[in-house]
Amino acid sequence: MINFFIEFRFHGYPKQYLKGLIREVSSKGVIKKRAVPHMTLYGTSQTTNMHKAFAVIEKVGKRYTLVPFKVKGFGWFDGKEGKVIHVGITASAELEKLRQELAEELSKISTPQAWDALPDYKFHTTIAIIGHDYKDRDREFNQIWHHLKTKDAPHVNQHLLRITVLNKDRKILREYDLVLKRWLNRRQALSGYWWRRTVNKSRELQGLPSERQPSLLYWFRRIFNWPH
């Protein structure tokens, strides 16, 4: 059996902001594991045939191009491994439908997690997980939650532009680009050149000019909804 995981990878300043937030929270005490900024779309799962899984992802991905969502506020819930503290994701109808179609199609050829079949799937990006086995978990949670309440909550519009497939070690296997309508290998997925092509194509589809390298002030304005 082959283990795989499907996610959306954050890019640019949103990625750096989330990584910084994760480091801040991790420094506050004992965390089960340090999170990596991402939004889960399916899995972790197992299949006997990754080629069929890739075919499903491409089949579903071809139906979607610009898939909007919002990164908004902080939240938490009790998860399988412990208390999950996260940045909230407000999914659009397109994102909800894409994820549901992925889960329905992939569950025919792989082993889904229980949450993959939930109609009210909770989109989020994890900041920290406080394990159930940690004896001071309530104190730890209160300390982290208080820290987050002192910060300006993020509020930014985003598009899901790619679907990333990871292996059992959480390394990129391939990435399906929704706007370029093609697969990228690991090297291409991590390439700044290909990411600029993705961004500029998405802007073209929205009737916008090609994007220059954004400044830090630009990203601060986007992520905190500051006025221009």
C-alpha positions in Angstrom: 0.0 0.0 0.0 1.2 3.5 -0.8 0.6 6.4 1.7 -0.3 9.8 0.3 -1.8 13.1 1.5 -3.4 16.0 -0.5 -3.2 19.6 0.5 -3.0 23.2 -0.6 0.4 24.8 0.1 0.5 28.5 1.1 2.9 30.8 -0.8 4.5 34.2 -0.4 3.8 36.4 2.6 0.8 34.4 3.9 3.2 31.4 4.2 5.8 33.4 6.0 3.1 34.9 8.3 1.8 31.5 9.2 5.3 30.1 9.8 6.1 33.0 12.1 2.9 32.5 14.0 3.7 28.7 14.4 7.2 29.5 15.7 5.7 32.0 18.2 3.2 29.5 19.5 5.7 26.7 19.7 7.9 28.9 21.9 5.1 29.2 24.4 5.4 25.7 25.7 5.1 22.0 24.9 3.5 21.3 21.5 2.8 17.8 20.2 4.4 18.7 16.9 5.3 21.8 15.0 2.8 22.4 12.2 3.6 23.2 8.6 1.4 25.9 6.9 -1.1 24.1 4.7 -4.8 23.3 4.1 -5.7 19.6 4.1 -7.9 18.5 1.2 -7.8 14.7 1.6 -6.1 12.0 3.8 -3.7 10.8 5.0 -4.8 7.8 2.8 -3.5 4.6 1.3 -3.9 3.2 -2.2 -2.4 0.3 -4.3 -2.2 2.5 -7.4 -1.0 6.1 -7.3 -1.4 6.4 -11.1 -5.2 6.0 -10.6 -5.1 8.6 -7.7 -3.3 11.0 -10.0 -5.9 10.4 -12.7 -8.7 11.2 -10.3 -7.0 14.4 -9.1 -6.5 15.6 -12.7 -10.1 14.7 -13.6 -11.5 16.7 -10.8 -8.9 19.5 -11.1 -9.9 20.1 -14.8 -13.3 21.2 -13.7 -12.0 24.1 -11.6 -9.7 27.1 -12.3 -10.0 29.9 -9.8 -11.2 28.6 -6.4 -11.6 31.3 -3.8 -11.5 31.1 0.0 -10.8 33.4 2.9 -8.1 33.1 5.6 -9.9 34.6 8.6 -9.5 34.7 12.3 -8.4 32.1 14.9 -10.2 29.0 16.2 -9.7 25.6 17.8 -11.4 22.1 18.0 -10.8 18.8 19.7 -9.1 16.5 17.2 -7.9 12.9 17.0 -4.4 13.8 18.4 -5.4 16.6 20.7 -6.6 20.2 20.8 -6.0 21.7 17.4 -5.4 25.5 17.4 -5.8 27.0 13.9 -6.2 29.9 11.6 -9.7 29.7 10.1 -10.6 29.1 6.5 -13.9 30.3 5.1 -14.5 28.0 2.1 -16.3 29.2 -1.0 -19.0 26.9 -2.6 -16.3 26.0 -5.3 -13.8 24.9 -2.7 -16.3 22.8 -0.8 -17.5 21.2 -4.0 -13.9 20.5 -5.2 -12.9 18.9 -1.9 -16.1 16.8 -1.8 -15.6 15.5 -5.4 -12.0 14.7 -4.6 -13.0 12.7 -1.5 -15.9 10.9 -3.3 -13.7 9.8 -6.2 -10.6 9.0 -4.3 -12.5 7.0 -1.6 -13.3 4.5 -4.4 -9.6 3.6 -4.9 -8.0 4.5 -1.5 -8.7 4.4 2.2 -10.2 7.7 3.4 -10.1 9.2 6.9 -13.4 9.6 8.8 -13.3 13.4 8.3 -13.0 13.0 4.5 -16.6 11.9 4.3 -18.0 14.7 6.6 -20.5 17.0 4.8 -19.5 19.9 7.2 -15.7 19.4 6.6 -13.8 21.9 8.7 -11.3 23.8 6.5 -8.4 25.2 8.5 -4.6 25.6 8.7 -3.2 24.2 11.9 -1.0 26.4 14.2 -0.5 23.9 17.0 -1.7 20.6 18.3 -1.7 20.0 22.1 -1.6 16.3 22.7 -4.3 14.5 24.8 -1.5 12.9 26.7 0.0 16.2 27.9 -0.9 16.6 31.6 -1.0 20.4 31.5 -2.9 20.7 28.2 -5.5 23.1 29.6 -2.9 25.5 30.9 -0.9 25.2 27.6 -4.1 25.9 25.6 -5.1 28.9 27.7 -1.6 30.4 27.4 -1.5 30.0 23.6 -5.1 31.2 23.1 -4.4 34.3 25.3 -1.4 35.1 23.1 -3.4 34.8 19.9 -6.1 37.1 21.3 -3.5 39.8 21.7 -2.7 39.7 17.9 -4.5 41.2 14.9 -6.4 38.3 13.4 -5.7 37.6 9.7 -8.3 38.4 7.1 -7.3 37.8 3.5 -8.8 36.6 0.3 -7.0 33.8 -1.5 -7.3 31.4 -4.4 -6.5 27.7 -4.3 -4.4 27.5 -7.4 -2.7 24.1 -7.1 -3.4 20.7 -5.5 -0.4 19.1 -3.9 0.2 15.4 -3.5 2.6 14.3 -0.7 4.2 11.0 0.1 4.4 9.2 3.5 7.2 11.5 4.5 5.2 14.6 3.6 7.5 15.3 0.6 5.9 16.6 -2.7 5.3 13.9 -5.2 3.5 16.0 -7.8 1.3 19.1 -7.9 -1.6 19.7 -10.2 -1.9 23.3 -11.3 -5.5 24.4 -11.7 -4.8 27.5 -13.8 -2.1 26.0 -16.1 -4.0 22.7 -16.3 -0.9 20.6 -16.0 1.1 18.5 -13.6 4.3 19.8 -12.0 7.0 17.5 -10.7 8.6 18.2 -7.3 11.3 20.4 -8.8 8.8 22.4 -10.8 6.4 22.7 -7.8 9.1 24.3 -5.7 10.3 26.6 -8.6 9.8 30.3 -8.3 9.7 30.4 -12.1 6.6 28.1 -12.3 4.9 29.8 -9.4 5.2 33.2 -11.2 3.7 31.6 -14.3 0.8 30.3 -12.1 0.2 33.7 -10.5 0.4 35.6 -13.7 -2.0 33.2 -15.5 -4.5 33.5 -12.6 -4.3 37.3 -12.9 -4.8 37.1 -16.6 -7.9 35.1 -16.1 -9.2 37.7 -13.7 -8.4 40.5 -16.2 -5.5 41.9 -14.1 -2.0 42.8 -15.1 1.0 40.6 -14.4 2.0 40.9 -10.7 5.3 42.5 -9.8 7.2 41.2 -6.8 5.0 42.4 -3.9 6.4 44.5 -1.0 6.0 43.5 2.6 3.7 46.5 3.1 1.4 45.1 0.3 1.2 41.7 2.2 0.5 43.4 5.5 -2.3 45.3 4.0 -3.8 42.1 2.4 -3.5 39.9 5.5 -4.8 42.4 8.0 -7.2 44.2 5.6 -5.4 47.5 6.1 -6.6 50.4 4.0 -4.5 51.4 1.0 
